[in-house]
Each structure stands twice: as structure tokens, then as C-alpha cells.
């Protein structure tokens, strides 16, 4: 009975990655570098000007050991393979128990961090170990006796609070990790979302995350073709100076075009010249003339008879389109007199601007026309090509590019953009090597 019941329960769709990224050690160093001023600002706010209960001081009231200034001299992030990250911070504090006797103290923080996936499906940075220490910076004459000010300051700085909130010394990592899963517009009615499938993998080569792209049309998630081949991130180049390497499978691009097709973005309308002033229509059978009571333009309406497909080869990307084109008049309502099956292939050009993948259809490489249905008698293939090939070859890629004009957002986190980008097209996947650039925003 249990076997029969299990057959009645629908099997959930298999979740498999179609893209991903690797943050390299160089990228991790850059994130630590841009986090340093932020860490100094947080420590200064919480130690010098304790204005809120979130302060790292045990009491917001001024004490005899007043902290006058904070300077972060070191902030580093290093990889712990198969585990997570190690954060190391050294901050120099200027202390004055009286106006005439300033002293120097060093606050050192050593913390181990790892990334978990929470119940909402978002990635979250978690502290697994933390050890802060506070030492007085003494001259050689003072080394023999330890000042009592250090132990007094130990009591005034809430060490437990520092460990509890140590991740806030970085550039708001959890808020930025949540931004990774935001919905990005592709067209006004179609949105894309990149969902992590598991917590990232930490290795000597960097931090690897696997993502699955989902699409919504008019707010409803749409089914996509199943990838025939499981995708996994290609091995990173250990000597790569780039901060980040992204990879997108062939299936990612096919899913993108399928989603746009389902959203109706590629439903095209093309106009030809009016029938009387269009000499290339004369080869059509005489019966066509009886369909028109007046001089009207010939209209071509194109829809997909099956989903588009993207094919990736070494240094080459191609888009295969499978269209049905209705030929007719559009006044007062569209009236079709010919139906043409069109199979065409166009080259794809790929580049990156800011955090968007720019995609454009280049020249058409191959177009095949065949008659699907006719209200004007048989029309030879040669005549179809003479009448419509030039228009189809030129207008279909052009109008496809109008749809793709804004580009497609790549997976990214807020306030960071991509620079020094190199796009490589390989068999079955596209690689994007780039550097990160932090764009600080007011507030």
C-alpha cells in the first residue's frame, strides 16, 4: 500500500544548478580591504561615542578611562578549507584616564566564521568562534609593570557583545547575502531570481556557490525545460588575479529565452509595403488579389512554435529560433493568407556592463523557410524566400535585440559592481572573470 501511495504523490522538481560563482582569495582580500573603514567607523561609534544600547561598552556613561580615538591597523579574511573564514582585526585605541596621561591600547579580535542556509533559503554568515583580547601598548621602560588601567578597561568593554556582533564589523555581509536572492527585472512582466541550492563550499581556491535560476511571468513561477546534463562549476584557475569567476551553463541561456518566449516578449509584428506598391508580391498566385478590397500593407506576425535554444561551442554562441510566421493584412482585423515555418540561427554576442550581461543577436547564419498553410494556393519555397527572406533575416534579430536591450542582471550583491571583465565562451558554458568594485552610497 505504501508503494502505491508513493506513486500517487507527485515527485518534486529536481533542483539543480545552472550557474554559480567562485570568490577567489584575491576577491576576499578586496572585501577585507573595503571593510576596514567600515569596521573603524563601527568601533569608533561604539567605543568613543556610546550613543545607543548596542554599544560595545558596559555602560554608556563616561568613565575615568575615556577612549578618545580608534584606528583599525589590520583587518584580514583568510580561507579555512572545508569550514569557513578566519577574521582578524587589530585596532589601536587611544585612552586617557586624565587629560595629561594618554595611553595606547590594542584591541585584537580573532573570529572564525561560516555560512549557513536559513529556513528562508537565504545564506547567513555565522560566528563559530571568537577571541578578543585587550593589551596595553607599553614602552620598554614600562614592560616591568602592568598598568591597572588595562584591567579596568577590560571591565568597561563588553567583550561578549563584541563576539556576539563581530560580523557587523564587516560590510553588512548578511544584508548583502540576502540581496543576492532579490528578484531582478528582465522585462516589465518577467523577473529572474538566483537561488542558492546549498551553503557555499570553502576551499583553497576560494568560496564556491551553486545557484539555480528561476523565472516569474506576471508574478507566477513558470516551468522551464529540464537540463539534460547536470551543471557544476568549472575548476578555478589557481593563478587567476580576478576577484570573482562566474559561470553560466548552456541551459541557463536556453531557460532565459524560454522564459521570455513564455512572457510573449518575442511575439513580433513586421510590416511590408502596401500590396499595390510591392512588386515582389506579383509572383504570388492571382487568387491573392481577390482577398483585398483596397490597398493595404502586408503584415507578418511571428510566434514561436517551440522554445528557442542556445548552443555554446568554443568561442561561439548561437541562438536557434523556431517560428511560425503568419502573413496577412492587419486592417481592420488581422487576416492571414499564408503561414510559414521558419527555422533560423543567429550568432550571439555576450558582454558585461556593470552587473548586467548584455546579449545581442548578430547576423543570421542560417534561415530555412517552408510553407505551412496557404489560402492562395501552393507557393514554391523559392518564391517564399524571394518575398520574405530579406525581411525575416533582418527584422527578427533586430526586434530580438530590442527585447534584450537592457541586458540581464547577473548574480551580485548590493553596492558592488563588476569591472575588468573578461567573457569566455566554452562548450556548454560561459565564464565571466572580473574584479569587484565597491560603490559607497550615502547613508
Protein Blocks (a to p, Z undefined) as FASTA:
>chain_A
ZZmmmmmpccddddddfbdcdddfklmmmmmmmmmmmmmmmmmmmmmmccbfkbcbfbfb
dcfbdcfbdcdfbdcddddehilccddddddddddfbfklccdddddddddddddddfko
pacdddfbdcddddddddfklmmpccfklmmmmmmpcfklmmmmmmmmpghkllmmmmmm
pccdfblmbccddddfbdcdddfkbccddddddddeehiacdddddfbdcddddddfklc
bfbdcdddfklmmmmmmmmmmnopmmccdddddfklmmklmmpcfklmmmpmbdcddddd
dddfbdcdddddehiacdddddddddddfbfbdcdfbdcddddddddddddehjaccddd
dddfbdcdddfbdcebpadfklmmmmmmmmmmmmmmmmmmmmmmnopaddddehiacehi
acdddehiacddddddddddeZZ
